Amino acid sequence: MIFRPRSIRVRLTVWYASVLAVILAAFSVAVYALVRGSLLHEVEERAQSSCAVLEGLVTDEPMDPDEIEEHAIVTLFALEQEGVPTHVSAGWTQHGLPPPAHFAGGLGARRWVSQSGSVFSIARATTEGSHPLAILVAIDETPAREHLRTLALVLLLGFPVAIAAAIVGGSLLAKRALAPVGAMAEAAARITTDRLSDRLPIENPDDEFGRLAAVFNQTLARLQDGFERLRRFTADASHELRTPLTALRSVGEVALRSPDFHDRCRDTVASMLEESARLTELVDGLLTLTRESTQAFRARFAPVDLAQLAREVAELFKPLAEERGQRLDTRIEATALIRSDRSTVRQALVNLVDNALAYTPRGGSIRIQVGGDDGEIVVAVVDDGPGIAAEHHARIFERFYRVDPARARSHGGAGLGLAIARWAVELNDGRIELDSHPGAGSTFRIVWSRAPGAGTATVTHESPHSTAGGPP
């Protein structure tokens, strides 16, 4: 079964201590091996050096072995000639070292272990001449091995102490490192739908936790904006729905209390039908805005000729423009093809033209232009209306927003036309722009960025389509 603590702090501490334990173990073994090799090699060199000194004393400057032993120049040594020991030092015999013949058969350093457990490093050399002399020197390795045992004991005792310190230190480091996460968790736990304005604390915006908190705060900001829009939408929808319903109820109650109810029945029913139509239009608009973009919707994308669509919308509004004494033109500067859902693009254009007709005075003109440049395809609706002040541009596409509520109600609108237009355009990967100034009319542009295979535009001759009624 794999040990997997729930706490990240515990996991970090375990990982840190485990890695450090492996490193310390490897380091301890390496240190012990290096020191052992160094000490034993030093003992061997001492044995060989003593052997060379003794060889010089008995050959170059002949010296009696007893005198050598007496002056303690070399304490553990033995001499052998032709297989017969000629001198064995007292120390050699005291430590129970074997006779020289035991080490016959080659030169170099050897080791011998006594019955008491002491280890000796043996160096052997042979003099030159007709009667060669074998020289053996022994060096006790006990001091060096005592140092090695002390070192091993220090490493063994220090290892668990170091691991314990690593666990404590790792736990404290993990606690400090994860403190921002705990603070963020506590702050996130306090955030509710009524406190979406709260944000997570950011200690260091450049580290990983800071970037995580920043991303989470951006998500909270989007959620807050969505909730605010939902609250405004609910409040505005309730208000807008209440108005026609109240009117229907008031008209009906007044008609019922009227003594000439039968004579006024036709007018009452007509008024109620008018309010009902307005209510139906409002509900249809709300239902349209609740539609979502899905893969099934995008699967319906097909090439759409914007020039043909503009002419079709112009023909649709021709009778209304003539009735209001307005001039409606189409100016086709380019034949533009895009891949989109034709019905929703048509709905957006219809809403823009309907808005332009509603606010353009009698005798004014509305133009539907189709064109484009090297990077974009544009459909514009230009009117000669009163224009829109700059402070309203940012909210003109919001649901139920009206620049002049009283004037907008006189046109019978529900405040959803431009919102539906923006929804339809964005659903088809476009964007909608407004260019308007008070007294200078308004221009609504639907813009698509040209993408490979998404649309083409070729400049053609200007194709005006004009309907006029009343004075030009």
Order of alpha helices (4+ residues) and beta strands (2+ residues): alpha-alpha-beta-beta-alpha-beta-beta-beta-alpha-alpha-alpha-alpha-alpha-beta-alpha-beta-beta-alpha-beta-beta-alpha-alpha-beta-beta-beta-beta
